[in-house]
Structures are given as C-alpha cells and as structure tokens.
C-alpha cells in the first residue's frame, strides 16, 4: 500500500471514529475543511507514526504543519528513508 493510500485511509477511518462527515478528499482540500479538530489531527499523526514508522513533524526543527490534504500526504511521502 502506498503512503498516499495509508494517509487517506487513516483520515477516513478517524473521520468515521470521530463522527466527522468528510468532503471529497482532494489534494487541494484545506485540512481545516476536513472538519477535524486538534484531537483528530493528533490521533491521525500518532496513528500514521505507528503505521508508517515516522512523524515528519518531529524530524525537522523547522517543520510546518501542512495546509492541504496534498501537503499532508507529501509530508509523509517525502520523509527520507
């Protein structure tokens, strides 16, 4: 399964668990528009760290939280091996 698939699947699973109705997930969708609150994002990052084995937001001192779904996917896809 690709990193993109893992990220999208995790977003969908957490939305279901948190009773959040997601809009269609596209790369240009603002993360704010997902309806996730800070707890849902924390769960998402923790779950992806378990699944993928890395938290891209703690690797770099100057890491910024992404603005869109596409940015979020790229944050995980672009982590050096």
C-alpha positions in Angstrom: 0.0 0.0 0.0 1.4 3.4 -0.9 2.0 6.2 1.6 -0.8 8.2 0.0 -3.2 5.3 0.4 -2.2 4.8 4.0 -2.7 8.5 4.8 -6.1 8.7 3.0 -7.3 5.5 4.7 -6.3 6.8 8.1 -8.1 10.1 7.5 -11.2 8.2 6.5 -11.0 5.8 9.4 -10.6 8.6 12.0 -13.4 10.6 10.5 -15.7 7.6 11.0 -14.5 7.1 14.6 -15.0 10.8 15.4 -18.3 11.0 13.5 -17.0 13.6 11.1 -18.5 13.8 7.7 -15.7 14.3 5.2 -15.9 16.2 2.0 -14.3 14.6 -1.0 -10.6 14.3 -0.3 -8.6 16.0 -2.9 -5.0 17.3 -2.8 -6.2 20.9 -2.7 -8.7 20.5 0.1 -7.8 22.6 3.1 -7.1 20.5 6.2 -9.5 22.9 8.0 -12.2 21.8 5.6 -11.9 18.2 6.7 -13.8 19.1 9.9 -11.0 17.6 12.1 -10.3 19.2 15.4 -6.9 19.3 17.1 -7.6 15.9 18.8 -8.5 14.2 15.5 -5.3 15.6 13.9 -3.2 14.4 16.9 -4.8 10.9 16.6 -4.1 11.0 12.8 -0.4 11.8 13.3 0.0 9.2 16.1 -1.7 6.5 14.0 0.4 7.3 11.0 3.5 7.2 13.1 2.5 3.7 14.1 1.6 2.6 10.6 4.4 4.3 8.6 7.0 4.4 11.4 7.8 8.1 11.3 6.4 11.5 12.4 7.6 14.0 9.7 6.7 16.9 12.0 9.3 16.0 14.6 12.2 15.2 12.2 12.9 18.8 11.3 13.3 21.7 13.6 11.5 24.0 11.1 8.7 21.6 10.1 5.5 23.5 9.5 2.1 21.8 9.6 0.7 21.4 6.1 -2.3 23.4 4.8 -3.9 21.0 2.4 -4.5 17.2 2.2 -1.9 17.1 -0.6 0.6 18.9 1.6 -0.1 16.4 4.4 0.4 13.4 2.1 3.6 14.8 0.8 4.9 15.4 4.3 4.8 11.6 4.8 5.8 10.7 1.3 8.9 12.9 1.3 10.4 11.6 4.5 13.9 10.4 3.9 14.3 6.6 4.3 
